[in-house]
């Protein structure tokens, strides 16, 4: 007996072998894209954090070592072990 059921025109029935294959293929494709979606989300958050501190990199300001290190750590997020599912965000320095 199938582990899946389908509803067609409001009537529920057990999925056929072919429907089970199609369901499992869709599930596998979705799972395969999970890392890509997580990576995109992390990159988006990283980009927002960098954009929020871009003014500190202005040519008429001298950026402190702490802020330069923080910004580099943000750029290096994608090289962390565990990326994209286990990311440790750097702590923003104080003023």
Phi and psi restraints in degrees (range 20) as a CNS / XPLOR table:
assign (resid 1 and name C) (resid 2 and name N)
       (resid 2 and name CA) (resid 2 and name C) 1.0 -70.2 20.0 2
assign (resid 2 and name N) (resid 2 and name CA)
       (resid 2 and name C) (resid 3 and name N) 1.0 145.5 20.0 2
assign (resid 2 and name C) (resid 3 and name N)
       (resid 3 and name CA) (resid 3 and name C) 1.0 -83.4 20.0 2
assign (resid 3 and name N) (resid 3 and name CA)
       (resid 3 and name C) (resid 4 and name N) 1.0 -5.8 20.0 2
assign (resid 3 and name C) (resid 4 and name N)
       (resid 4 and name CA) (resid 4 and name C) 1.0 -114.9 20.0 2
assign (resid 4 and name N) (resid 4 and name CA)
       (resid 4 and name C) (resid 5 and name N) 1.0 149.6 20.0 2
assign (resid 4 and name C) (resid 5 and name N)
       (resid 5 and name CA) (resid 5 and name C) 1.0 -125.7 20.0 2
assign (resid 5 and name N) (resid 5 and name CA)
       (resid 5 and name C) (resid 6 and name N) 1.0 156.6 20.0 2
assign (resid 5 and name C) (resid 6 and name N)
       (resid 6 and name CA) (resid 6 and name C) 1.0 -125.8 20.0 2
assign (resid 6 and name N) (resid 6 and name CA)
       (resid 6 and name C) (resid 7 and name N) 1.0 152.3 20.0 2
assign (resid 6 and name C) (resid 7 and name N)
       (resid 7 and name CA) (resid 7 and name C) 1.0 -118.0 20.0 2
assign (resid 7 and name N) (resid 7 and name CA)
       (resid 7 and name C) (resid 8 and name N) 1.0 119.8 20.0 2
assign (resid 7 and name C) (resid 8 and name N)
       (resid 8 and name CA) (resid 8 and name C) 1.0 -126.5 20.0 2
assign (resid 8 and name N) (resid 8 and name CA)
       (resid 8 and name C) (resid 9 and name N) 1.0 123.3 20.0 2
assign (resid 8 and name C) (resid 9 and name N)
       (resid 9 and name CA) (resid 9 and name C) 1.0 53.9 20.0 2
assign (resid 9 and name N) (resid 9 and name CA)
       (resid 9 and name C) (resid 10 and name N) 1.0 38.2 20.0 2
assign (resid 9 and name C) (resid 10 and name N)
       (resid 10 and name CA) (resid 10 and name C) 1.0 79.3 20.0 2
assign (resid 10 and name N) (resid 10 and name CA)
       (resid 10 and name C) (resid 11 and name N) 1.0 4.3 20.0 2
assign (resid 10 and name C) (resid 11 and name N)
       (resid 11 and name CA) (resid 11 and name C) 1.0 -111.2 20.0 2
assign (resid 11 and name N) (resid 11 and name CA)
       (resid 11 and name C) (resid 12 and name N) 1.0 124.2 20.0 2
assign (resid 11 and name C) (resid 12 and name N)
       (resid 12 and name CA) (resid 12 and name C) 1.0 -91.6 20.0 2
assign (resid 12 and name N) (resid 12 and name CA)
       (resid 12 and name C) (resid 13 and name N) 1.0 137.7 20.0 2
assign (resid 12 and name C) (resid 13 and name N)
       (resid 13 and name CA) (resid 13 and name C) 1.0 -149.0 20.0 2
assign (resid 13 and name N) (resid 13 and name CA)
       (resid 13 and name C) (resid 14 and name N) 1.0 166.1 20.0 2
assign (resid 13 and name C) (resid 14 and name N)
       (resid 14 and name CA) (resid 14 and name C) 1.0 -68.2 20.0 2
assign (resid 14 and name N) (resid 14 and name CA)
       (resid 14 and name C) (resid 15 and name N) 1.0 141.8 20.0 2
assign (resid 14 and name C) (resid 15 and name N)
       (resid 15 and name CA) (resid 15 and name C) 1.0 -71.0 20.0 2
assign (resid 15 and name N) (resid 15 and name CA)
       (resid 15 and name C) (resid 16 and name N) 1.0 144.2 20.0 2
assign (resid 15 and name C) (resid 16 and name N)
       (resid 16 and name CA) (resid 16 and name C) 1.0 -74.9 20.0 2
assign (resid 16 and name N) (resid 16 and name CA)
       (resid 16 and name C) (resid 17 and name N) 1.0 168.4 20.0 2
assign (resid 16 and name C) (resid 17 and name N)
       (resid 17 and name CA) (resid 17 and name C) 1.0 -57.4 20.0 2
assign (resid 17 and name N) (resid 17 and name CA)
       (resid 17 and name C) (resid 18 and name N) 1.0 -41.9 20.0 2
assign (resid 17 and name C) (resid 18 and name N)
       (resid 18 and name CA) (resid 18 and name C) 1.0 -64.6 20.0 2
assign (resid 18 and name N) (resid 18 and name CA)
       (resid 18 and name C) (resid 19 and name N) 1.0 -41.7 20.0 2
assign (resid 18 and name C) (resid 19 and name N)
       (resid 19 and name CA) (resid 19 and name C) 1.0 -64.9 20.0 2
assign (resid 19 and name N) (resid 19 and name CA)
       (resid 19 and name C) (resid 20 and name N) 1.0 -37.9 20.0 2
assign (resid 19 and name C) (resid 20 and name N)
       (resid 20 and name CA) (resid 20 and name C) 1.0 -62.1 20.0 2
assign (resid 20 and name N) (resid 20 and name CA)
       (resid 20 and name C) (resid 21 and name N) 1.0 -44.7 20.0 2
assign (resid 20 and name C) (resid 21 and name N)
       (resid 21 and name CA) (resid 21 and name C) 1.0 -59.2 20.0 2
assign (resid 21 and name N) (resid 21 and name CA)
       (resid 21 and name C) (resid 22 and name N) 1.0 -43.8 20.0 2
assign (resid 21 and name C) (resid 22 and name N)
       (resid 22 and name CA) (resid 22 and name C) 1.0 -65.2 20.0 2
assign (resid 22 and name N) (resid 22 and name CA)
       (resid 22 and name C) (resid 23 and name N) 1.0 -42.1 20.0 2
assign (resid 22 and name C) (resid 23 and name N)
       (resid 23 and name CA) (resid 23 and name C) 1.0 -62.5 20.0 2
assign (resid 23 and name N) (resid 23 and name CA)
       (resid 23 and name C) (resid 24 and name N) 1.0 -45.7 20.0 2
assign (resid 23 and name C) (resid 24 and name N)
       (resid 24 and name CA) (resid 24 and name C) 1.0 -67.2 20.0 2
assign (resid 24 and name N) (resid 24 and name CA)
       (resid 24 and name C) (resid 25 and name N) 1.0 -34.3 20.0 2
assign (resid 24 and name C) (resid 25 and name N)
       (resid 25 and name CA) (resid 25 and name C) 1.0 -65.9 20.0 2
assign (resid 25 and name N) (resid 25 and name CA)
       (resid 25 and name C) (resid 26 and name N) 1.0 -43.2 20.0 2
assign (resid 25 and name C) (resid 26 and name N)
       (resid 26 and name CA) (resid 26 and name C) 1.0 -63.4 20.0 2
assign (resid 26 and name N) (resid 26 and name CA)
       (resid 26 and name C) (resid 27 and name N) 1.0 -42.9 20.0 2
assign (resid 26 and name C) (resid 27 and name N)
       (resid 27 and name CA) (resid 27 and name C) 1.0 -62.4 20.0 2
assign (resid 27 and name N) (resid 27 and name CA)
       (resid 27 and name C) (resid 28 and name N) 1.0 -41.7 20.0 2
assign (resid 27 and name C) (resid 28 and name N)
       (resid 28 and name CA) (resid 28 and name C) 1.0 -66.0 20.0 2
assign (resid 28 and name N) (resid 28 and name CA)
       (resid 28 and name C) (resid 29 and name N) 1.0 -40.5 20.0 2
assign (resid 28 and name C) (resid 29 and name N)
       (resid 29 and name CA) (resid 29 and name C) 1.0 -64.7 20.0 2
assign (resid 29 and name N) (resid 29 and name CA)
       (resid 29 and name C) (resid 30 and name N) 1.0 -40.7 20.0 2
assign (resid 29 and name C) (resid 30 and name N)
       (resid 30 and name CA) (resid 30 and name C) 1.0 -64.5 20.0 2
assign (resid 30 and name N) (resid 30 and name CA)
       (resid 30 and name C) (resid 31 and name N) 1.0 -44.7 20.0 2
assign (resid 30 and name C) (resid 31 and name N)
       (resid 31 and name CA) (resid 31 and name C) 1.0 -64.3 20.0 2
assign (resid 31 and name N) (resid 31 and name CA)
       (resid 31 and name C) (resid 32 and name N) 1.0 -38.2 20.0 2
assign (resid 31 and name C) (resid 32 and name N)
       (resid 32 and name CA) (resid 32 and name C) 1.0 -64.0 20.0 2
assign (resid 32 and name N) (resid 32 and name CA)
       (resid 32 and name C) (resid 33 and name N) 1.0 -30.1 20.0 2
assign (resid 32 and name C) (resid 33 and name N)
       (resid 33 and name CA) (resid 33 and name C) 1.0 -85.8 20.0 2
assign (resid 33 and name N) (resid 33 and name CA)
       (resid 33 and name C) (resid 34 and name N) 1.0 -3.7 20.0 2
assign (resid 33 and name C) (resid 34 and name N)
       (resid 34 and name CA) (resid 34 and name C) 1.0 -61.9 20.0 2
assign (resid 34 and name N) (resid 34 and name CA)
       (resid 34 and name C) (resid 35 and name N) 1.0 -43.6 20.0 2
assign (resid 34 and name C) (resid 35 and name N)
       (resid 35 and name CA) (resid 35 and name C) 1.0 -64.2 20.0 2
assign (resid 35 and name N) (resid 35 and name CA)
       (resid 35 and name C) (resid 36 and name N) 1.0 -39.1 20.0 2
assign (resid 35 and name C) (resid 36 and name N)
       (resid 36 and name CA) (resid 36 and name C) 1.0 -63.2 20.0 2
assign (resid 36 and name N) (resid 36 and name CA)
       (resid 36 and name C) (resid 37 and name N) 1.0 -41.4 20.0 2
assign (resid 36 and name C) (resid 37 and name N)
       (resid 37 and name CA) (resid 37 and name C) 1.0 -67.5 20.0 2
assign (resid 37 and name N) (resid 37 and name CA)
       (resid 37 and name C) (resid 38 and name N) 1.0 -41.0 20.0 2
assign (resid 37 and name C) (resid 38 and name N)
       (resid 38 and name CA) (resid 38 and name C) 1.0 -64.6 20.0 2
assign (resid 38 and name N) (resid 38 and name CA)
       (resid 38 and name C) (resid 39 and name N) 1.0 -42.1 20.0 2
assign (resid 38 and name C) (resid 39 and name N)
       (resid 39 and name CA) (resid 39 and name C) 1.0 -62.9 20.0 2
assign (resid 39 and name N) (resid 39 and name CA)
       (resid 39 and name C) (resid 40 and name N) 1.0 -42.0 20.0 2
assign (resid 39 and name C) (resid 40 and name N)
       (resid 40 and name CA) (resid 40 and name C) 1.0 -62.6 20.0 2
assign (resid 40 and name N) (resid 40 and name CA)
       (resid 40 and name C) (resid 41 and name N) 1.0 -40.4 20.0 2
assign (resid 40 and name C) (resid 41 and name N)
       (resid 41 and name CA) (resid 41 and name C) 1.0 -65.9 20.0 2
assign (resid 41 and name N) (resid 41 and name CA)
       (resid 41 and name C) (resid 42 and name N) 1.0 -42.8 20.0 2
assign (resid 41 and name C) (resid 42 and name N)
       (resid 42 and name CA) (resid 42 and name C) 1.0 -64.3 20.0 2
assign (resid 42 and name N) (resid 42 and name CA)
       (resid 42 and name C) (resid 43 and name N) 1.0 -44.5 20.0 2
assign (resid 42 and name C) (resid 43 and name N)
       (resid 43 and name CA) (resid 43 and name C) 1.0 -61.9 20.0 2
assign (resid 43 and name N) (resid 43 and name CA)
       (resid 43 and name C) (resid 44 and name N) 1.0 -38.8 20.0 2
assign (resid 43 and name C) (resid 44 and name N)
       (resid 44 and name CA) (resid 44 and name C) 1.0 -62.8 20.0 2
assign (resid 44 and name N) (resid 44 and name CA)
       (resid 44 and name C) (resid 45 and name N) 1.0 -45.2 20.0 2
assign (resid 44 and name C) (resid 45 and name N)
       (resid 45 and name CA) (resid 45 and name C) 1.0 -64.4 20.0 2
assign (resid 45 and name N) (resid 45 and name CA)
       (resid 45 and name C) (resid 46 and name N) 1.0 -42.1 20.0 2
assign (resid 45 and name C) (resid 46 and name N)
       (resid 46 and name CA) (resid 46 and name C) 1.0 -59.1 20.0 2
assign (resid 46 and name N) (resid 46 and name CA)
       (resid 46 and name C) (resid 47 and name N) 1.0 -45.6 20.0 2
assign (resid 46 and name C) (resid 47 and name N)
       (resid 47 and name CA) (resid 47 and name C) 1.0 -62.7 20.0 2
assign (resid 47 and name N) (resid 47 and name CA)
       (resid 47 and name C) (resid 48 and name N) 1.0 -37.6 20.0 2
assign (resid 47 and name C) (resid 48 and name N)
       (resid 48 and name CA) (resid 48 and name C) 1.0 -65.0 20.0 2
assign (resid 48 and name N) (resid 48 and name CA)
       (resid 48 and name C) (resid 49 and name N) 1.0 -41.8 20.0 2
assign (resid 48 and name C) (resid 49 and name N)
       (resid 49 and name CA) (resid 49 and name C) 1.0 -65.0 20.0 2
assign (resid 49 and name N) (resid 49 and name CA)
       (resid 49 and name C) (resid 50 and name N) 1.0 -40.5 20.0 2
assign (resid 49 and name C) (resid 50 and name N)
       (resid 50 and name CA) (resid 50 and name C) 1.0 -65.9 20.0 2
assign (resid 50 and name N) (resid 50 and name CA)
       (resid 50 and name C) (resid 51 and name N) 1.0 -43.8 20.0 2
assign (resid 50 and name C) (resid 51 and name N)
       (resid 51 and name CA) (resid 51 and name C) 1.0 -61.0 20.0 2
assign (resid 51 and name N) (resid 51 and name CA)
       (resid 51 and name C) (resid 52 and name N) 1.0 -36.4 20.0 2
assign (resid 51 and name C) (resid 52 and name N)
       (resid 52 and name CA) (resid 52 and name C) 1.0 -68.4 20.0 2
assign (resid 52 and name N) (resid 52 and name CA)
       (resid 52 and name C) (resid 53 and name N) 1.0 -18.2 20.0 2
assign (resid 52 and name C) (resid 53 and name N)
       (resid 53 and name CA) (resid 53 and name C) 1.0 -113.6 20.0 2
assign (resid 53 and name N) (resid 53 and name CA)
       (resid 53 and name C) (resid 54 and name N) 1.0 6.4 20.0 2
assign (resid 53 and name C) (resid 54 and name N)
       (resid 54 and name CA) (resid 54 and name C) 1.0 -57.0 20.0 2
assign (resid 54 and name N) (resid 54 and name CA)
       (resid 54 and name C) (resid 55 and name N) 1.0 -35.1 20.0 2
assign (resid 54 and name C) (resid 55 and name N)
       (resid 55 and name CA) (resid 55 and name C) 1.0 -59.7 20.0 2
assign (resid 55 and name N) (resid 55 and name CA)
       (resid 55 and name C) (resid 56 and name N) 1.0 -26.9 20.0 2
assign (resid 55 and name C) (resid 56 and name N)
       (resid 56 and name CA) (resid 56 and name C) 1.0 -70.8 20.0 2
assign (resid 56 and name N) (resid 56 and name CA)
       (resid 56 and name C) (resid 57 and name N) 1.0 -18.1 20.0 2
assign (resid 56 and name C) (resid 57 and name N)
       (resid 57 and name CA) (resid 57 and name C) 1.0 -96.5 20.0 2
assign (resid 57 and name N) (resid 57 and name CA)
       (resid 57 and name C) (resid 58 and name N) 1.0 11.7 20.0 2
assign (resid 57 and name C) (resid 58 and name N)
       (resid 58 and name CA) (resid 58 and name C) 1.0 -60.1 20.0 2
assign (resid 58 and name N) (resid 58 and name CA)
       (resid 58 and name C) (resid 59 and name N) 1.0 146.9 20.0 2
assign (resid 58 and name C) (resid 59 and name N)
       (resid 59 and name CA) (resid 59 and name C) 1.0 -66.3 20.0 2
assign (resid 59 and name N) (resid 59 and name CA)
       (resid 59 and name C) (resid 60 and name N) 1.0 -19.5 20.0 2
assign (resid 59 and name C) (resid 60 and name N)
       (resid 60 and name CA) (resid 60 and name C) 1.0 -96.1 20.0 2
assign (resid 60 and name N) (resid 60 and name CA)
       (resid 60 and name C) (resid 61 and name N) 1.0 10.3 20.0 2
assign (resid 60 and name C) (resid 61 and name N)
       (resid 61 and name CA) (resid 61 and name C) 1.0 -121.2 20.0 2
assign (resid 61 and name N) (resid 61 and name CA)
       (resid 61 and name C) (resid 62 and name N) 1.0 151.3 20.0 2
assign (resid 61 and name C) (resid 62 and name N)
       (resid 62 and name CA) (resid 62 and name C) 1.0 -103.0 20.0 2
assign (resid 62 and name N) (resid 62 and name CA)
       (resid 62 and name C) (resid 63 and name N) 1.0 115.8 20.0 2
assign (resid 62 and name C) (resid 63 and name N)
       (resid 63 and name CA) (resid 63 and name C) 1.0 -79.7 20.0 2
assign (resid 63 and name N) (resid 63 and name CA)
       (resid 63 and name C) (resid 64 and name N) 1.0 135.9 20.0 2
assign (resid 63 and name C) (resid 64 and name N)
       (resid 64 and name CA) (resid 64 and name C) 1.0 -69.6 20.0 2
assign (resid 64 and name N) (resid 64 and name CA)
       (resid 64 and name C) (resid 65 and name N) 1.0 159.1 20.0 2
assign (resid 64 and name C) (resid 65 and name N)
       (resid 65 and name CA) (resid 65 and name C) 1.0 -60.0 20.0 2
assign (resid 65 and name N) (resid 65 and name CA)
       (resid 65 and name C) (resid 66 and name N) 1.0 -38.2 20.0 2
assign (resid 65 and name C) (resid 66 and name N)
       (resid 66 and name CA) (resid 66 and name C) 1.0 -61.8 20.0 2
assign (resid 66 and name N) (resid 66 and name CA)
       (resid 66 and name C) (resid 67 and name N) 1.0 -44.0 20.0 2
assign (resid 66 and name C) (resid 67 and name N)
       (resid 67 and name CA) (resid 67 and name C) 1.0 -70.7 20.0 2
assign (resid 67 and name N) (resid 67 and name CA)
       (resid 67 and name C) (resid 68 and name N) 1.0 -38.0 20.0 2
assign (resid 67 and name C) (resid 68 and name N)
       (resid 68 and name CA) (resid 68 and name C) 1.0 -63.6 20.0 2
assign (resid 68 and name N) (resid 68 and name CA)
       (resid 68 and name C) (resid 69 and name N) 1.0 -40.7 20.0 2
assign (resid 68 and name C) (resid 69 and name N)
       (resid 69 and name CA) (resid 69 and name C) 1.0 -65.3 20.0 2
assign (resid 69 and name N) (resid 69 and name CA)
       (resid 69 and name C) (resid 70 and name N) 1.0 -42.9 20.0 2
assign (resid 69 and name C) (resid 70 and name N)
       (resid 70 and name CA) (resid 70 and name C) 1.0 -60.0 20.0 2
assign (resid 70 and name N) (resid 70 and name CA)
       (resid 70 and name C) (resid 71 and name N) 1.0 -48.8 20.0 2
assign (resid 70 and name C) (resid 71 and name N)
       (resid 71 and name CA) (resid 71 and name C) 1.0 -64.4 20.0 2
assign (resid 71 and name N) (resid 71 and name CA)
       (resid 71 and name C) (resid 72 and name N) 1.0 -37.4 20.0 2
assign (resid 71 and name C) (resid 72 and name N)
       (resid 72 and name CA) (resid 72 and name C) 1.0 -66.8 20.0 2
assign (resid 72 and name N) (resid 72 and name CA)
       (resid 72 and name C) (resid 73 and name N) 1.0 -39.7 20.0 2
assign (resid 72 and name C) (resid 73 and name N)
       (resid 73 and name CA) (resid 73 and name C) 1.0 -62.2 20.0 2
assign (resid 73 and name N) (resid 73 and name CA)
       (resid 73 and name C) (resid 74 and name N) 1.0 -36.8 20.0 2
assign (resid 73 and name C) (resid 74 and name N)
       (resid 74 and name CA) (resid 74 and name C) 1.0 -64.1 20.0 2
assign (resid 74 and name N) (resid 74 and name CA)
       (resid 74 and name C) (resid 75 and name N) 1.0 -44.0 20.0 2
assign (resid 74 and name C) (resid 75 and name N)
       (resid 75 and name CA) (resid 75 and name C) 1.0 -64.9 20.0 2
assign (resid 75 and name N) (resid 75 and name CA)
       (resid 75 and name C) (resid 76 and name N) 1.0 -27.6 20.0 2
assign (resid 75 and name C) (resid 76 and name N)
       (resid 76 and name CA) (resid 76 and name C) 1.0 -88.5 20.0 2
assign (resid 76 and name N) (resid 76 and name CA)
       (resid 76 and name C) (resid 77 and name N) 1.0 2.1 20.0 2
assign (resid 76 and name C) (resid 77 and name N)
       (resid 77 and name CA) (resid 77 and name C) 1.0 -50.5 20.0 2
assign (resid 77 and name N) (resid 77 and name CA)
       (resid 77 and name C) (resid 78 and name N) 1.0 -41.5 20.0 2
assign (resid 77 and name C) (resid 78 and name N)
       (resid 78 and name CA) (resid 78 and name C) 1.0 -71.3 20.0 2
assign (resid 78 and name N) (resid 78 and name CA)
       (resid 78 and name C) (resid 79 and name N) 1.0 -10.1 20.0 2
assign (resid 78 and name C) (resid 79 and name N)
       (resid 79 and name CA) (resid 79 and name C) 1.0 -99.4 20.0 2
assign (resid 79 and name N) (resid 79 and name CA)
       (resid 79 and name C) (resid 80 and name N) 1.0 -0.9 20.0 2
assign (resid 79 and name C) (resid 80 and name N)
       (resid 80 and name CA) (resid 80 and name C) 1.0 -66.1 20.0 2
assign (resid 80 and name N) (resid 80 and name CA)
       (resid 80 and name C) (resid 81 and name N) 1.0 144.5 20.0 2
assign (resid 80 and name C) (resid 81 and name N)
       (resid 81 and name CA) (resid 81 and name C) 1.0 -64.8 20.0 2
assign (resid 81 and name N) (resid 81 and name CA)
       (resid 81 and name C) (resid 82 and name N) 1.0 133.9 20.0 2
assign (resid 81 and name C) (resid 82 and name N)
       (resid 82 and name CA) (resid 82 and name C) 1.0 96.0 20.0 2
assign (resid 82 and name N) (resid 82 and name CA)
       (resid 82 and name C) (resid 83 and name N) 1.0 -9.7 20.0 2
assign (resid 82 and name C) (resid 83 and name N)
       (resid 83 and name CA) (resid 83 and name C) 1.0 -62.0 20.0 2
assign (resid 83 and name N) (resid 83 and name CA)
       (resid 83 and name C) (resid 84 and name N) 1.0 135.6 20.0 2
assign (resid 83 and name C) (resid 84 and name N)
       (resid 84 and name CA) (resid 84 and name C) 1.0 -101.9 20.0 2
assign (resid 84 and name N) (resid 84 and name CA)
       (resid 84 and name C) (resid 85 and name N) 1.0 1.2 20.0 2
assign (resid 84 and name C) (resid 85 and name N)
       (resid 85 and name CA) (resid 85 and name C) 1.0 -89.5 20.0 2
assign (resid 85 and name N) (resid 85 and name CA)
       (resid 85 and name C) (resid 86 and name N) 1.0 -16.8 20.0 2
assign (resid 85 and name C) (resid 86 and name N)
       (resid 86 and name CA) (resid 86 and name C) 1.0 -139.2 20.0 2
assign (resid 86 and name N) (resid 86 and name CA)
       (resid 86 and name C) (resid 87 and name N) 1.0 89.0 20.0 2
assign (resid 86 and name C) (resid 87 and name N)
       (resid 87 and name CA) (resid 87 and name C) 1.0 -109.8 20.0 2
assign (resid 87 and name N) (resid 87 and name CA)
       (resid 87 and name C) (resid 88 and name N) 1.0 135.4 20.0 2
assign (resid 87 and name C) (resid 88 and name N)
       (resid 88 and name CA) (resid 88 and name C) 1.0 -105.9 20.0 2
assign (resid 88 and name N) (resid 88 and name CA)
       (resid 88 and name C) (resid 89 and name N) 1.0 112.5 20.0 2
assign (resid 88 and name C) (resid 89 and name N)
       (resid 89 and name CA) (resid 89 and name C) 1.0 -78.7 20.0 2
assign (resid 89 and name N) (resid 89 and name CA)
       (resid 89 and name C) (resid 90 and name N) 1.0 139.2 20.0 2
assign (resid 89 and name C) (resid 90 and name N)
       (resid 90 and name CA) (resid 90 and name C) 1.0 -69.8 20.0 2
assign (resid 90 and name N) (resid 90 and name CA)
       (resid 90 and name C) (resid 91 and name N) 1.0 154.4 20.0 2
assign (resid 90 and name C) (resid 91 and name N)
       (resid 91 and name CA) (resid 91 and name C) 1.0 -86.4 20.0 2
assign (resid 91 and name N) (resid 91 and name CA)
       (resid 91 and name C) (resid 92 and name N) 1.0 128.4 20.0 2
assign (resid 91 and name C) (resid 92 and name N)
       (resid 92 and name CA) (resid 92 and name C) 1.0 -64.9 20.0 2
assign (resid 92 and name N) (resid 92 and name CA)
       (resid 92 and name C) (resid 93 and name N) 1.0 130.8 20.0 2
assign (resid 92 and name C) (resid 93 and name N)
       (resid 93 and name CA) (resid 93 and name C) 1.0 -65.7 20.0 2
assign (resid 93 and name N) (resid 93 and name CA)
       (resid 93 and name C) (resid 94 and name N) 1.0 159.7 20.0 2
assign (resid 93 and name C) (resid 94 and name N)
       (resid 94 and name CA) (resid 94 and name C) 1.0 -75.2 20.0 2
assign (resid 94 and name N) (resid 94 and name CA)
       (resid 94 and name C) (resid 95 and name N) 1.0 171.7 20.0 2
